[in-house]
């Protein structure tokens, strides 16, 4: 008679995001004609536009203002692009995010704003506490 030990395998539930749309950006980086008033606002007052878009995305209102102290690469713009790609399941590269965040700031914020409007996925912040 052989002795066998049984092992219990415990799997934790994994966070998964259901994407209701495609895995691509809803508009291109230079599709300003899709929403001309938004792009004009972004062009003439990008910091204000970025703050509003950040708030609509569920992040702190003044988060983009931290880029004033940044260097060549705009870390907040890049982080928002990466976060948005992750949340919405958009397939793209960090290299493009870095490129657009550095050289196409207004267009990048416009694209993110259009994506938020297109997806219309409500942002829900959840807090959990352990009961003792």
N, CA, C and O atoms as a DFTB+ gen file, in Angstrom:
528 C
 N C O
     1  1       0.843      -1.156       0.000
     2  2       0.000       0.000       0.000
     3  2       0.900       1.234       0.000
     4  3       1.795       1.359       0.835
     5  1       0.657       2.128      -0.929
     6  2       1.508       3.314      -1.001
     7  2       0.864       4.465      -0.240
     8  3      -0.356       4.622      -0.191
     9  1       1.722       5.236       0.331
    10  2       1.256       6.379       1.105
    11  2       1.323       7.635       0.237
    12  3       2.372       7.956      -0.322
    13  1       0.233       8.321       0.131
    14  2       0.253       9.564      -0.649
    15  2      -0.301      10.693       0.210
    16  3      -1.268      10.537       0.956
    17  1       0.336      11.793       0.071
    18  2      -0.106      12.981       0.813
    19  2      -0.926      13.845      -0.129
    20  3      -0.587      14.005      -1.302
    21  1      -1.977      14.385       0.385
    22  2      -2.778      15.282      -0.451
    23  2      -2.404      16.719      -0.115
    24  3      -2.156      17.071       1.038
    25  1      -2.373      17.507      -1.131
    26  2      -2.031      18.925      -0.954
    27  2      -3.258      19.761      -1.257
    28  3      -3.963      19.541      -2.243
    29  1      -3.488      20.701      -0.404
    30  2      -4.590      21.630      -0.641
    31  2      -4.057      22.801      -1.457
    32  3      -3.059      23.427      -1.101
    33  1      -4.720      23.070      -2.517
    34  2      -4.328      24.203      -3.359
    35  2      -5.375      25.298      -3.177
    36  3      -6.564      25.109      -3.430
    37  1      -4.896      26.419      -2.739
    38  2      -5.797      27.539      -2.505
    39  2      -5.471      28.630      -3.520
    40  3      -4.329      29.077      -3.622
    41  1      -6.467      29.043      -4.251
    42  2      -6.280      30.107      -5.239
    43  2      -7.058      31.331      -4.790
    44  3      -8.255      31.260      -4.513
    45  1      -6.372      32.429      -4.725
    46  2      -7.014      33.683      -4.384
    47  2      -7.729      34.230      -5.613
    48  3      -7.238      34.082      -6.732
    49  1      -8.873      34.856      -5.417
    50  2      -9.543      35.463      -6.570
    51  2      -8.663      36.557      -7.168
    52  3      -8.079      37.359      -6.440
    53  1      -8.575      36.586      -8.473
    54  2      -7.761      37.574      -9.168
    55  2      -8.653      38.696      -9.659
    56  3      -9.790      38.471     -10.074
    57  1      -8.120      39.904      -9.605
    58  2      -8.830      41.063     -10.108
    59  2      -8.846      40.989     -11.628
    60  3      -7.804      40.806     -12.256
    61  1     -10.010      41.130     -12.209
    62  2     -10.119      41.138     -13.660
    63  2     -10.996      42.295     -14.077
    64  3     -12.002      42.596     -13.434
    65  1     -10.606      42.934     -15.153
    66  2     -11.369      44.060     -15.672
    67  2     -12.111      43.611     -16.908
    68  3     -11.510      43.102     -17.854
    69  1     -13.398      43.796     -16.899
    70  2     -14.197      43.494     -18.071
    71  2     -14.179      44.699     -18.988
    72  3     -14.616      45.779     -18.591
    73  1     -13.696      44.545     -20.174
    74  2     -13.679      45.643     -21.124
    75  2     -14.900      45.535     -22.020
    76  3     -15.096      44.533     -22.707
    77  1     -15.719      46.579     -22.003
    78  2     -16.935      46.572     -22.796
    79  2     -16.660      46.982     -24.245
    80  3     -17.517      46.814     -25.113
    81  1     -15.509      47.498     -24.494
    82  2     -15.181      48.031     -25.815
    83  2     -14.016      47.250     -26.404
    84  3     -13.644      46.186     -25.909
    85  1     -13.457      47.796     -27.457
    86  2     -12.329      47.143     -28.108
    87  2     -11.059      47.327     -27.278
    88  3     -11.056      48.009     -26.254
    89  1      -9.993      46.706     -27.745
    90  2      -8.718      46.813     -27.042
    91  2      -7.817      47.860     -27.692
    92  3      -6.593      47.787     -27.585
    93  1      -8.426      48.831     -28.362
    94  2      -7.688      49.913     -29.007
    95  2      -8.219      51.251     -28.494
    96  3      -9.331      51.326     -27.971
    97  1      -7.417      52.302     -28.646
    98  2      -7.888      53.641     -28.325
    99  2      -9.083      53.946     -29.224
   100  3      -9.108      53.532     -30.383
   101  1     -10.053      54.655     -28.709
   102  2     -11.238      55.005     -29.476
   103  2     -10.957      56.052     -30.536
   104  3     -11.713      56.186     -31.499
   105  1      -9.874      56.794     -30.364
   106  2      -9.494      57.808     -31.338
   107  2      -7.974      57.894     -31.367
   108  3      -7.297      57.504     -30.415
   109  1      -7.457      58.404     -32.459
   110  2      -6.011      58.546     -32.604
   111  2      -5.486      59.739     -31.823
   112  3      -6.257      60.579     -31.358
   113  1      -4.184      59.805     -31.685
   114  2      -3.552      60.880     -30.917
   115  2      -3.800      62.251     -31.552
   116  3      -3.811      63.258     -30.844
   117  1      -3.994      62.306     -32.842
   118  2      -4.202      63.588     -33.540
   119  2      -5.630      63.770     -34.058
   120  3      -5.850      64.546     -34.988
   121  1      -6.593      63.078     -33.477
   122  2      -7.981      63.191     -33.920
   123  2      -8.697      64.342     -33.224
   124  3      -9.751      64.153     -32.616
   125  1      -8.121      65.528     -33.318
   126  2      -8.691      66.697     -32.637
   127  2     -10.049      67.098     -33.188
   128  3     -10.857      67.695     -32.477
   129  1     -10.304      66.775     -34.444
   130  2     -11.595      67.144     -35.047
   131  2     -12.751      66.348     -34.447
   132  3     -13.913      66.696     -34.657
   133  1     -12.449      65.290     -33.705
   134  2     -13.504      64.519     -33.053
   135  2     -14.204      65.337     -31.965
   136  3     -15.386      65.132     -31.690
   137  1     -13.471      66.258     -31.355
   138  2     -14.028      67.110     -30.307
   139  2     -13.255      68.431     -30.300
   140  3     -12.365      68.632     -29.473
   141  1     -13.598      69.316     -31.217
   142  2     -12.865      70.578     -31.409
   143  2     -12.863      71.458     -30.158
   144  3     -11.802      71.961     -29.791
   145  1     -14.006      71.670     -29.483
   146  2     -13.958      72.525     -28.281
   147  2     -12.989      71.996     -27.219
   148  3     -12.260      72.769     -26.598
   149  1     -12.986      70.682     -27.017
   150  2     -12.072      70.093     -26.031
   151  2     -10.618      70.335     -26.426
   152  3      -9.792      70.695     -25.587
   153  1     -10.314      70.137     -27.698
   154  2      -8.929      70.313     -28.150
   155  2      -8.495      71.772     -28.084
   156  3      -7.333      72.058     -27.794
   157  1      -9.417      72.698     -28.348
   158  2      -9.081      74.120     -28.202
   159  2      -8.781      74.445     -26.740
   160  3      -7.824      75.157     -26.435
   161  1      -9.603      73.919     -25.850
   162  2      -9.381      74.120     -24.418
   163  2      -8.016      73.561     -24.024
   164  3      -7.259      74.217     -23.309
   165  1      -7.701      72.354     -24.485
   166  2      -6.417      71.726     -24.156
   167  2      -5.241      72.507     -24.738
   168  3      -4.196      72.623     -24.098
   169  1      -5.406      73.034     -25.933
   170  2      -4.320      73.772     -26.575
   171  2      -4.054      75.099     -25.861
   172  3      -2.898      75.461     -25.639
   173  1      -5.117      75.826     -25.498
   174  2      -4.953      77.147     -24.908
   175  2      -4.687      77.112     -23.412
   176  3      -4.062      78.025     -22.872
   177  1      -5.151      76.073     -22.740
   178  2      -4.909      75.985     -21.292
   179  2      -4.758      74.519     -20.883
   180  3      -5.612      73.960     -20.196
   181  1      -3.667      73.919     -21.315
   182  2      -3.432      72.492     -21.065
   183  2      -3.430      72.134     -19.573
   184  3      -3.993      71.102     -19.206
   185  1      -2.814      72.952     -18.692
   186  2      -2.847      72.573     -17.272
   187  2      -4.278      72.460     -16.713
   188  3      -4.586      71.528     -15.970
   189  1      -5.143      73.413     -17.077
   190  2      -6.538      73.363     -16.605
   191  2      -7.259      72.152     -17.186
   192  3      -8.001      71.463     -16.486
   193  1      -7.033      71.903     -18.464
   194  2      -7.672      70.774     -19.128
   195  2      -7.203      69.454     -18.514
   196  3      -8.009      68.556     -18.273
   197  1      -5.903      69.341     -18.264
   198  2      -5.347      68.122     -17.673
   199  2      -5.916      67.891     -16.274
   200  3      -6.207      66.755     -15.900
   201  1      -6.073      68.963     -15.504
   202  2      -6.639      68.828     -14.153
   203  2      -8.082      68.343     -14.223
   204  3      -8.473      67.456     -13.464
   205  1      -8.866      68.909     -15.114
   206  2     -10.254      68.484     -15.250
   207  2     -10.347      67.018     -15.693
   208  3     -11.159      66.255     -15.170
   209  1      -9.510      66.636     -16.658
   210  2      -9.515      65.258     -17.142
   211  2      -9.087      64.295     -16.041
   212  3      -9.644      63.204     -15.910
   213  1      -8.105      64.698     -15.256
   214  2      -7.647      63.878     -14.134
   215  2      -8.787      63.646     -13.143
   216  3      -8.979      62.528     -12.664
   217  1      -9.538      64.695     -12.839
   218  2     -10.678      64.572     -11.917
   219  2     -11.749      63.654     -12.494
   220  3     -12.307      62.828     -11.772
   221  1     -12.047      63.788     -13.799
   222  2     -13.052      62.937     -14.435
   223  2     -12.633      61.475     -14.435
   224  3     -13.481      60.583     -14.435
   225  1     -11.330      61.227     -14.435
   226  2     -10.813      59.870     -14.428
   227  2     -10.806      59.274     -13.019
   228  3     -10.576      58.076     -12.854
   229  1     -11.057      60.101     -12.009
   230  2     -11.103      59.618     -10.634
   231  2      -9.823      59.855      -9.858
   232  3      -9.629      59.280      -8.786
   233  1      -8.954      60.691     -10.385
   234  2      -7.691      61.014      -9.720
   235  2      -7.798      62.419      -9.121
   236  3      -8.728      63.158      -9.444
   237  1      -6.856      62.790      -8.253
   238  2      -6.900      64.130      -7.660
   239  2      -6.879      65.230      -8.729
   240  3      -6.178      65.124      -9.736
   241  1      -7.646      66.266      -8.492
   242  2      -7.804      67.366      -9.433
   243  2      -6.467      67.987      -9.851
   244  3      -6.237      68.197     -11.042
   245  1      -5.606      68.277      -8.918
   246  2      -4.367      69.003      -9.221
   247  2      -3.171      68.096      -9.493
   248  3      -2.042      68.580      -9.568
   249  1      -3.390      66.809      -9.640
   250  2      -2.295      65.877      -9.896
   251  2      -1.420      66.294     -11.085
   252  3      -0.195      66.241     -10.968
   253  1      -1.990      66.703     -12.219
   254  2      -1.138      67.085     -13.352
   255  2      -0.241      68.286     -13.086
   256  3       0.767      68.464     -13.770
   257  1      -0.588      69.111     -12.104
   258  2       0.248      70.280     -11.807
   259  2       1.610      69.886     -11.247
   260  3       2.531      70.702     -11.234
   261  1       1.748      68.651     -10.788
   262  2       3.048      68.185     -10.287
   263  2       4.091      68.126     -11.398
   264  3       5.290      68.110     -11.121
   265  1       3.650      68.094     -12.638
   266  2       4.589      68.033     -13.761
   267  2       5.371      69.319     -13.953
   268  3       6.380      69.330     -14.658
   269  1       4.925      70.389     -13.342
   270  2       5.654      71.654     -13.432
   271  2       7.076      71.465     -12.921
   272  3       8.003      72.120     -13.397
   273  1       7.247      70.575     -11.958
   274  2       8.555      70.345     -11.356
   275  2       9.312      69.203     -12.018
   276  3      10.410      68.854     -11.585
   277  1       8.736      68.617     -13.063
   278  2       9.344      67.453     -13.718
   279  2      10.432      67.829     -14.712
   280  3      10.767      69.001     -14.887
   281  1      10.958      66.829     -15.338
   282  2      11.997      67.014     -16.334
   283  2      11.438      66.912     -17.737
   284  3      10.357      67.427     -18.023
   285  1      12.168      66.253     -18.601
   286  2      11.776      66.145     -20.007
   287  2      10.551      65.260     -20.186
   288  3       9.636      65.613     -20.930
   289  1      10.524      64.120     -19.518
   290  2       9.370      63.218     -19.619
   291  2       8.356      63.647     -18.573
   292  3       8.700      63.856     -17.409
   293  1       7.130      63.773     -18.985
   294  2       6.062      64.200     -18.074
   295  2       5.502      62.966     -17.370
   296  3       4.726      62.216     -17.961
   297  1       5.890      62.749     -16.108
   298  2       5.519      61.511     -15.414
   299  2       4.024      61.353     -15.161
   300  3       3.518      60.232     -15.205
   301  1       3.310      62.430     -14.901
   302  2       1.883      62.312     -14.603
   303  2       1.113      61.968     -15.869
   304  3       0.240      61.099     -15.851
   305  1       1.433      62.649     -16.973
   306  2       0.763      62.351     -18.244
   307  2       1.020      60.907     -18.641
   308  3       0.101      60.197     -19.048
   309  1       2.260      60.473     -18.523
   310  2       2.594      59.096     -18.878
   311  2       1.880      58.107     -17.966
   312  3       1.347      57.101     -18.435
   313  1       1.868      58.387     -16.669
   314  2       1.200      57.498     -15.709
   315  2      -0.291      57.396     -15.978
   316  3      -0.872      56.315     -15.879
   317  1      -0.905      58.509     -16.316
   318  2      -2.336      58.489     -16.614
   319  2      -2.616      57.662     -17.863
   320  3      -3.595      56.917     -17.905
   321  1      -1.763      57.786     -18.886
   322  2      -1.942      57.004     -20.111
   323  2      -1.823      55.511     -19.812
   324  3      -2.642      54.710     -20.262
   325  1      -0.799      55.151     -19.050
   326  2      -0.587      53.743     -18.705
   327  2      -1.759      53.224     -17.882
   328  3      -2.263      52.132     -18.143
   329  1      -2.198      53.994     -16.891
   330  2      -3.326      53.596     -16.059
   331  2      -4.588      53.414     -16.895
   332  3      -5.332      52.451     -16.709
   333  1      -4.822      54.337     -17.808
   334  2      -6.012      54.252     -18.649
   335  2      -5.952      53.026     -19.558
   336  3      -6.961      52.352     -19.766
   337  1      -4.776      52.743     -20.092
   338  2      -4.630      51.545     -20.931
   339  2      -4.915      50.294     -20.122
   340  3      -5.582      49.379     -20.605
   341  1      -4.416      50.246     -18.898
   342  2      -4.636      49.089     -18.040
   343  2      -6.112      48.949     -17.669
   344  3      -6.671      47.855     -17.741
   345  1      -6.734      50.042     -17.277
   346  2      -8.136      50.007     -16.857
   347  2      -9.055      49.588     -17.993
   348  3      -9.969      48.788     -17.793
   349  1      -8.819      50.123     -19.180
   350  2      -9.705      49.866     -20.310
   351  2      -9.244      48.725     -21.203
   352  3      -9.908      48.406     -22.189
   353  1      -8.111      48.105     -20.872
   354  2      -7.625      46.969     -21.658
   355  2      -7.139      47.364     -23.040
   356  3      -7.281      46.595     -23.991
   357  1      -6.565      48.556     -23.162
   358  2      -6.070      49.043     -24.449
   359  2      -4.666      48.508     -24.678
   360  3      -3.789      48.644     -23.826
   361  1      -4.466      47.901     -25.835
   362  2      -3.144      47.371     -26.172
   363  2      -2.311      48.468     -26.835
   364  3      -2.661      48.972     -27.903
   365  1      -1.237      48.817     -26.201
   366  2      -0.303      49.806     -26.724
   367  2       1.013      49.589     -25.995
   368  3       1.146      48.612     -25.258
   369  1       1.972      50.457     -26.175
   370  2       3.280      50.249     -25.555
   371  2       3.660      51.413     -24.647
   372  3       3.191      52.538     -24.824
   373  1       4.508      51.124     -23.684
   374  2       5.049      52.161     -22.810
   375  2       5.885      53.144     -23.608
   376  3       5.941      54.330     -23.285
   377  1       6.530      52.651     -24.643
   378  2       7.353      53.511     -25.494
   379  2       6.487      54.603     -26.123
   380  3       6.873      55.771     -26.129
   381  1       5.324      54.232     -26.649
   382  2       4.415      55.228     -27.233
   383  2       3.880      56.162     -26.157
   384  3       3.765      57.367     -26.382
   385  1       3.553      55.613     -24.986
   386  2       3.080      56.464     -23.894
   387  2       4.129      57.518     -23.549
   388  3       3.803      58.691     -23.367
   389  1       5.372      57.101     -23.462
   390  2       6.471      58.013     -23.154
   391  2       6.628      59.058     -24.256
   392  3       6.792      60.245     -23.975
   393  1       6.577      58.615     -25.500
   394  2       6.718      59.511     -26.646
   395  2       5.600      60.559     -26.660
   396  3       5.872      61.750     -26.815
   397  1       4.343      60.120     -26.498
   398  2       3.215      61.051     -26.524
   399  2       3.217      61.972     -25.310
   400  3       2.867      63.147     -25.425
   401  1       3.606      61.454     -24.155
   402  2       3.651      62.268     -22.940
   403  2       4.735      63.340     -23.032
   404  3       4.623      64.390     -22.400
   405  1       5.772      63.083     -23.807
   406  2       6.875      64.028     -23.929
   407  2       6.653      65.053     -25.033
   408  3       6.900      66.242     -24.835
   409  1       6.192      64.604     -26.185
   410  2       6.133      65.486     -27.352
   411  2       4.725      65.901     -27.784
   412  3       4.585      66.824     -28.585
   413  1       3.695      65.252     -27.282
   414  2       2.309      65.545     -27.697
   415  2       1.414      65.670     -26.475
   416  3       0.393      64.990     -26.379
   417  1       1.787      66.525     -25.550
   418  2       1.092      66.607     -24.268
   419  2      -0.387      66.957     -24.434
   420  3      -1.247      66.232     -23.935
   421  1      -0.691      68.040     -25.117
   422  2      -2.095      68.450     -25.281
   423  2      -2.892      67.384     -26.010
   424  3      -4.009      67.054     -25.611
   425  1      -2.319      66.846     -27.080
   426  2      -3.016      65.805     -27.848
   427  2      -3.235      64.556     -27.002
   428  3      -4.270      63.898     -27.112
   429  1      -2.270      64.237     -26.168
   430  2      -2.385      63.067     -25.303
   431  2      -3.534      63.233     -24.310
   432  3      -4.324      62.309     -24.116
   433  1      -3.630      64.415     -23.675
   434  2      -4.717      64.667     -22.731
   435  2      -6.059      64.673     -23.449
   436  3      -7.052      64.193     -22.903
   437  1      -6.104      65.212     -24.669
   438  2      -7.355      65.200     -25.443
   439  2      -7.792      63.763     -25.733
   440  3      -8.968      63.421     -25.608
   441  1      -6.828      62.930     -26.122
   442  2      -7.143      61.535     -26.420
   443  2      -7.688      60.837     -25.178
   444  3      -8.653      60.077     -25.264
   445  1      -7.078      61.093     -24.033
   446  2      -7.549      60.464     -22.796
   447  2      -8.947      60.956     -22.432
   448  3      -9.782      60.170     -21.985
   449  1      -9.206      62.241     -22.618
   450  2     -10.530      62.791     -22.332
   451  2     -11.591      62.152     -23.231
   452  3     -12.671      61.797     -22.760
   453  1     -11.289      62.008     -24.510
   454  2     -12.229      61.374     -25.432
   455  2     -12.488      59.925     -25.030
   456  3     -13.610      59.433     -25.142
   457  1     -11.448      59.252     -24.564
   458  2     -11.594      57.850     -24.161
   459  2     -12.500      57.715     -22.941
   460  3     -13.313      56.794     -22.868
   461  1     -12.361      58.628     -21.989
   462  2     -13.217      58.605     -20.800
   463  2     -14.669      58.773     -21.218
   464  3     -15.542      58.036     -20.761
   465  1     -14.923      59.737     -22.082
   466  2     -16.298      59.975     -22.547
   467  2     -16.821      58.781     -23.325
   468  3     -17.987      58.411     -23.186
   469  1     -15.977      58.177     -24.139
   470  2     -16.390      57.055     -24.976
   471  2     -16.716      55.821     -24.142
   472  3     -17.714      55.145     -24.395
   473  1     -15.896      55.531     -23.170
   474  2     -16.078      54.326     -22.357
   475  2     -17.206      54.472     -21.356
   476  3     -17.942      53.519     -21.105
   477  1     -17.348      55.656     -20.783
   478  2     -18.398      55.936     -19.801
   479  2     -18.492      54.862     -18.731
   480  3     -19.589      54.481     -18.320
   481  1     -17.355      54.378     -18.285
   482  2     -17.317      53.395     -17.207
   483  2     -17.195      54.165     -15.897
   484  3     -16.213      54.881     -15.701
   485  1     -18.158      54.035     -15.004
   486  2     -18.081      54.782     -13.756
   487  2     -16.902      54.311     -12.906
   488  3     -16.590      53.122     -12.848
   489  1     -16.266      55.265     -12.256
   490  2     -15.143      54.958     -11.384
   491  2     -15.686      54.762      -9.977
   492  3     -16.346      55.647      -9.432
   493  1     -15.412      53.610      -9.391
   494  2     -15.870      53.307      -8.046
   495  2     -14.646      52.992      -7.200
   496  3     -13.897      52.058      -7.487
   497  1     -14.457      53.779      -6.163
   498  2     -13.351      53.540      -5.250
   499  2     -13.888      52.720      -4.086
   500  3     -14.873      53.101      -3.452
   501  1     -13.244      51.600      -3.808
   502  2     -13.721      50.672      -2.787
   503  2     -12.687      50.579      -1.681
   504  3     -11.492      50.442      -1.943
   505  1     -13.147      50.652      -0.464
   506  2     -12.276      50.473       0.685
   507  2     -12.726      49.235       1.454
   508  3     -13.926      49.001       1.597
   509  1     -11.802      48.458       1.937
   510  2     -12.148      47.255       2.684
   511  2     -11.456      47.287       4.042
   512  3     -10.315      47.730       4.168
   513  1     -12.162      46.813       5.036
   514  2     -11.588      46.728       6.386
   515  2     -11.793      45.317       6.909
   516  3     -12.792      44.662       6.613
   517  1     -10.835      44.872       7.686
   518  2     -10.979      43.576       8.358
   519  2     -11.763      43.777       9.639
   520  3     -11.492      44.703      10.403
   521  1     -12.724      42.918       9.870
   522  2     -13.484      42.980      11.116
   523  2     -12.796      42.107      12.154
   524  3     -12.399      40.976      11.871
   525  1     -12.662      42.640      13.343
   526  2     -12.005      41.872      14.398
   527  2     -13.007      41.307      15.339
   528  3     -12.640      40.627      16.297
